[in-house]
Amino acid sequence: MKKKRTLILVLIAALVLVGVMLLLIFLPKGNGDNKSSTLDEGVAMKTATDKNGMHQAVVQTEPNGEIKNNSYGTLIDYVPAKIKSMHIENAKGTLDLEANTPKGEATVYTLKGYEDFGIQSGIPDSVANAAAKLEFTKVASLDGKDKKEFGLENPRATVTVTYLDKTKAKFIVGSDAPQSAGTYVQFGTEGTIYLCSTETVEPFTLGLNDYMDLNINKSAEDTDNSKLSSVTISGSGFSKEIVLVPNDNPNNDASYRMTAPLDCYANENESSLIEGGLRGLYADSVELVNPSKDQLSKIGLANPYAKVEAVYPDLTVKLLGSKADSDGKTYVMEEGGKVVYKIGADKVPWVNTSYEKLVSEYVLKPTMTALSGVSVKTDKTYDFTLKSETKTTTDDAGEESTATTTNVSYGSKELELGDFTSFYDALTLIKLDSPNAKSYSGSPELSVTYTYTDGSTDKVEFYASGSEKYVAVLNGKTMGNCYKADVTRVQKEVKEVIK
């Protein structure tokens, strides 16, 4: 019983101690005056407009000159819709931003002198938000005598705001405080220096380029207008013009065909990348507005490294691009445009493409279902007959499905489709090691003739060239080099597939 009584007394004592601690924490502090408390009501200050309509703020002090409760406060308290205009001067230049807020609608901002240019969404709003309501976290200096210490001798920005009530406000932005504590700002014509949020006042330091819309051009509004008719690539970085057109030949699955400098099917991956880098482009930054000839020359756009002209049903896209720099960035502008953008070269692949990249990676890759025959000539001639049939069926739910079956025969013998498909892959997936044209002579080591159901034909020949390479020739045109191992594999497998 004695141990239990002792335990109860210890618990009661602990509860009393906790109660006393909580009471001490929440009791008002001060000199005994019940009106005083720890609630921070902000710095004592008065705001008003002077005889010129300029908003001013005066911080109140104690008789000894010290600031009363040096804490947070609000220098001006409007809403952005009450702003008429903003005059901005900073290291990047001088701007006049005008605001118009139709009743019940969002505010529309225009840059004086640049009314025809698109403005980046959100940028004017960030400036207006700071100009309408600016708060500070601390008074850094009452008199502001040592302006150099606060970066106000040569301020980063000076912004004069005119409100619809015809009053004005002036914000002078200095340097950033140590340890990311904020940014020094003067308000009105008073010398007092305040510490404001860096993020809030940073928009005051933006220049013309920062305001410009980063959309280089628009995407197609519908599927029909997104279909390319042709793409032409030229420029100082290209010895010959490259032309791509959609592949309308059902005998090959390639999406595009190159018609210049050589008529051949285009590399699927490279042509797809180029297609995706023509419309709906969004830049990393705007570099120049209304550039001069000298400026264009310095960045490589006076005589552009790359030029692209893409024809769509609704418009023709014409773009200029500089050679990519060491960071993988390139300057791009619309031909005849007034804005130069910087963008990752990977977003505009036509700048770094080449004939070599655009040639199909395969010597020839016909669609099997488009064939009626394949003739392979090596040690002898092997003739294969193909017949494909497409059937459409409807299930109980009314859903249609289409299936294509292919039968392959060698003479009177019908071959297993799986076996022939394996051989066909070896035959049609012979890759070009180098698409550069090479001379050839003698007789081909391997010759393949593809006959299509429409009666047309393609002939591919392979000529020995050195110990490890063969020259691939399509319909009499040299396509480039391929590896001997791929050719000898076909020569071996054609004998296996007929067994």
HUCOR-V579174 format. One record per helix or strand of 2 or more residues. SS is the DSSP state (@ for helix, = for strand). FROM is the first residue (numbers start at 1). TO is the last residue. Records with the same first field share a line. If there is no record, write none. Layout:
BEGIN
SS=FROM-TO / FROM-TO
END
This chain:
BEGIN
@=2-26 / 80-82 / 123-132 / 147-150 / 178-180 / 198-205 / 208-211 / 224-226 / 268-275 / 293-298 / 345-347 / 349-351 / 355-358 / 368-370 / 417-428 / 484-497
==45-49 / 54-59 / 73-77 / 83-90 / 93-100 / 108-111 / 133-141 / 157-163 / 168-176 / 183-187 / 193-196 / 228-234 / 242-246 / 256-260 / 264-266 / 285-289 / 306-312 / 316-321 / 329-334 / 339-344 / 371-377 / 381-394 / 400-410 / 413-415 / 431-434 / 446-452 / 457-465 / 469-474 / 477-483
END
